[in-house]
Amino acid sequence: MSVQTSSMIDDFAARVLGWYDRSARVLPWRIAPNSGGVPDPYRIWLAEVMLQQTTVAAVAGYFARFTGRWPTVADLAAADDVDVMAAWAGLGYYARARNLLACARAVVADHGGRFPDSEAALRTLPGIGDYTAASVAAIAFGRPAVVIDANIERVIARHRLIETPLPMAKREIRAALEPLVPADRPGDFAQALMDLGATVCTPRSPACAICPLMADCRARGRADIERLPVKPPKKAKPHRHGLAHWIERDAQVWLVRRPGKGMLGGMRALPGGDWGDARPSESGIVSVDHGFTHFDLTLTLVRREAPPEAADAAAEGRWWPIADLDAAGLPTLYRKLTDKMLERDA
């Protein structure tokens, strides 16, 4: 590597970190730059899992409730599955909550309650992939890992003018970023790029004039900067239909716990059949539309008079006070449906 190239790399990190020292977002799981604080790997890991496919604004409240109720990884490992799934309700992508429990229990059982401090060891834990392993290694343990989330992807694709469509561009983005990671402050460097993408190099109307990388950003001033990184065309999602059953008795409604694996696994829900392509033949009381990652769903609510054992013999169920449904931890889909039902009956 030439002296000039080394200088350019050091300058990139210096500009990013200098900007971060002045402009870092205040986040409940973050140690402020130059504060002397020591990151808690448990909090870093929990935040990173929650932030997957989810916004910072949506995560903040959940993070506060989780860390208030389960302040350590040992506390989370000892928690009941149903309590954790209920606390996760509304955050979406529920496999993350199941993996959260599995990972916490593995850390306690196999690592004495301490997260391993290398990417390779972190990747052996349930639910931890390449991104989360790199992020925890860099932010919690100061390892010079290459951390790439959607915000960082956007910053690097624009700075280097990488026009290869995703996901093929990921290799180029990583190759461009890897030599830029500083040996010191790699965690702050990763968080700085995340903040830069979230607040300056935004998907729409990026604030190039205040960007610390504007001097040598290859996409700056281009009319088509917003298309970077280039994304593949979206595929049309299939539309599915399903029924849910409203079984009421003495101001209580029958709820079941969905199977541990599959969509909304382990969550409390209204009983009902499978979801499929065909529209249900019977009309319902109310219905809602809900979007999942790979398909859209119309779920229709029908009234049933069946006793619990006939309502869903294979599922664990219980009567739940209708006035206390907020405490049931229903996933968003079923919360939308019960809200609509209760509005109708009001």
N, C-alpha and C positions, 0 to 999 in steps of 0.2 A: 504493500500500500504506500503510495507516495505521501510526502509531507503535506502537499496541497490537499489531497483527499482526506487525510487525517484531520487537518485543520477545518475542512468543510464539515466533517462529521461532528467534531467537537463543537463547532459553532451552531449547528442545528440543535443539539441537545441543550447548549447554553441558552439559546433564544427561547426554546420551549420551556425550560425550567425557570428562566427569569420571568417569563410571562405568568407561569403557574404560581410562583412565589407572590406575585401581586394580585392574581385574579382567581385563585382556586375557589371552587364552590365549597360551601360549608355543608357537609353531609354527615349524618349521624354515625356512620360507620368509618369515617375517615379521620386520620390524624393530620392536622393542619401542617403544611410545610414549615420546616424550621422551628417547630414547637417543642422538639425534644421528646415528644410522646412516643410510646412503643405500640405498634399496631397489634391488635388482638387477632390472631389467625381465625378464631371462631367467628368473630364479627365480620371479618373480611370475606370469609367463605360464605357465610349466610347471606350477606348482601349480594355477592356475585351470583349465587344461585337464584335469589329473588329477582335480580335485574335481568336475567335471561328472558328475552322476548317481552320485557315489561319496562315501563318508564320509571324514572327516578321518583316522580311525583306519586305514582301509584304505590311504590314500594315503601316509602318513608313510614307511613302509618303501620304497615304490617311489620316492618323491622322493629319499630318501637314496641309493639305488642309482643312479638316473639322474644325479644331480648329481655323484656320486663318479666315475662312468664317463665322463660327458660334462659337464664343469663349465661350459662356455660354449656359446652358441648355435652358434658355429663348429664346436665339437667334435661337437655333435649333427648339424649339417648334413652333416658328413663321414662320419657313421656308416653302416654297411651296413644296408639295410632289414631284413634278416632278424634282425640283432642287436637292433635297436630293437623289432621285433615280439616277439621272444622275451623281452626284458626287460619288455615290457608285459603279457605273458601272465598272466592271472588278474585283471587290473584291469578287464576288460570294455569294452564299447563300443569295439571295435577300430578303427573309423573314426577315432577320436581320435588313435591312434598314427600312422596314415597321414597325417593332417592335420598332426600335430606335425612330422614330417619335412619335409613340403611347406612348412610355414611357416618352419621354421628355414632351409631352403635359400633361400627367398625373401628372408628378412631378410639373409642373407649376400650373395646375388647382387644384390639390388636396393637394399639400404639400407646396404651397407658393414659388415654385421655388427652394426648398431645398430637396435633397435626404434624405429619412429616414435613420436612422443610425443603424438599426437592421436587421438581416437576415430575420426575420419573416415579417417585414414591406416591405423590399425590394422585397421579393417574391410576394407581391401583385401587383407589377407594371408589365405592359405588357412586355412580352419578357424576363423577368428576372426569371431564374430557379435557382435551388439549387446552382450550381457552381458559377454563376455570383453574386448571393446574398452573398454567403460566401466570395468571393473574394473582393467585394466592402466593405463589413462589416469589413473585416480584414485589408485591405490595406488603405482604406480611413478613417475608423473610429476607428481602433485599437481594434476591437472586436475579442475575441479568437475563431474565426471560423475555421472549418476544411475545408481547400481549397485543392481540388484534381483535377488537370488537367492531361493531358497525361504524362507530364514530371515528376510530383510528383508521379503519379501512378507507373512509371517505377522505380524511386529511391526506393520507399518503397517496391515494389514487389521484387526487388533484395536484398535490405538490409535485409528483413525478410524472403527471399527465399519462397515467396508465389507462389506455382506452380498450384493453381487452375486457370483454364482458365477464361478469361474475357468473359462475364461481371459478372459472378458469383464471381470473385475475388474481385470485388469492395467493398463488405461488409467487407472482411478480411482486405483489404488495409485501409479502413476507421477506422476499429477497432484498427489497429496497429498504425495509425497516430494520432488518437484523443488524447491519453494521452501525446503525445510528443509536442503538441502545447503550447508554453510558454504564460503565462498570460501577460507578457510584450513583445512588439515587435512582435505580431502575424502576422502583415502585412509583416514585413521584413522576418520573418520566412517562410511565404508562398512564397515570391518572391525569397528567397534564394534557396528553394527546386526547384522552377521552373528553376532558373539559373543553378543549379547543374545538373538537367536532360538535359537541353539544351546544356550545354558546356562540362560536364565531364561524367556523366552517360548517354551517348548518345546511341541511338538504336544500332549502329554499332561501334565496336572498342572503348568501354568505356575506359577512361583514369583513371583506378583504382589507379594507383600509386600516383596520386595527389588528390585523393578524400578525403575529411575530414572524411568520414565515413568508410574508408577502413579497419580500425582495427577490426571492428565487423560486417562487411558486410558478410552475409552468402553465397552470390553468388560469392564473389571475388575468382578468380582463377579457377572457373568452366569453362570447355570448352563450355558449353551451355548457358553462361550468356546472350548472345544476344537474346535468345528466351523468356526471361522474360521482361515484363509480358507475359504469354502465351495467345495468341490470337486464337479465333476460326477460322476454315478454312473459307476462303472467298467464298461467293456464287457467281456464275456466274451471271453477270448483263444482263438483256434483252437488245435487240438492237431495237431501234425504228427509224422510218423514217418520214420525213416531207418535206413540200415545203414552200419556202418563195418567195415572189413576188417582182421583181424589176420593179417599175413603174416610169419612168423618163420623165421629161418635163422641157425644158428650163434650163438645167444643174442643175435640182433639182430632188430629189427622194422622193417618198411618204413614210413617216414614220407614224406609229400608236403607240398609247400607249396601252400596254397590260392591260387586266383586273387587278384590284387591288389584287385579290387573285389568287393563282395558280403559276405555274412556271414562273419565271421572272416577277412576278406581279408588275404592275405600271411602268415598264420600257418602254422606247421607243424601237421600233423594226421595222423590215420590216413586212408588212402584210403577212398573209399566213393562211393555214388551221391547223387543229389539227395534232398532231403527233401520229402515230400508228405503228403497227407491219408490215404492208404491205409496200413493196417498191412502190414508185410512178410510175405510168404508163408512164408518160412523162419524156423525158430527159431534163436536165437543162443546164444552162450555166456553172455553177461551183457548187461544193458541198464541204462541210466540215464535219469532224467528231468531235464530242465534247462529253466529258464525264460528266455526272451528278452523284450525289451520288448513285442513285438507278437504273440508266440505261444509256446506251450510245445512242447517236443520230447521224444519218446522215441527214443533212439538205441540200436540193438541191434548188438552186436558179433558178427560171424561169422568163422570161420576160413577162410582161403583159402591155396591152395598155389601161386598164380600167381607167375611171375617178375615183377620190377619193371616191365618194359615192358608187360606185360599187366595189371598191377594198376591203373595209371592213366597211360595213355600221354600224356595231355595235361598232366600235372603234373610239376613238378620234384620229384624224390624222392631219398632216400638211405637206406641201412641205418643204423640207430641202435642202439647197445648198450642192451639192455633194462635193464641195471644202472645206466645213466646217464640214464634218461628224465627225471629231474628237471632236467637241463641242456638239454633240448630246447625249453623254452619253449612247451609245449603250452597252448592256451587251456583254461579251466576245464572246459568240456564234455568234452574229450578226456582231460584229466588225471583226471577222475572215472571215465571209462570204463577207462583203462589201470590205474588204481589198483584198480578192482574186478576186472579181469582178473588182475592179479598177486596179489591176495588169494586169488582162487579157486585159482590154481596153487600157492600157497605150501604 
